[in-house]
């Protein structure tokens, strides 16, 4: 069973995404901010990471950069998930190292199909 780290400062979004993923058959690790996510990465190596962009303190763009700088996490697929869908935000997320950028709100089926596709692509490499 694949493990996914979800990072979002909004408890409702974190809970909802967690439920979607668990119902989809994934193990979920939740972090409420970038610092908690970095701590979780010290103890766990998830198969995929979902990052919210807008978080207090360190935002998802900076967190993505830091994840990519670490040798043990550089290859983990990262999906940015944000209410901000304008091209500049998408470009910033992808330039920081995200593999994909999805706009909130996202439908259960769309999220699961995107994640499954990404994990299948990762296992083919």
Buried (B, 14 or more C-beta within 10 A) or exposed (E): EBBBBBBBBBEEBBEBBBEBBEEBEBBBBBBBBBEBBBEBBEEEEBBBBBBBBBBEEBBBBEBBBBBBEEEEBEEBBBBBBBEBEEEEBBEBBBEBBBBBBBBBEBEBEEBBEBBBEBBEEBEEE
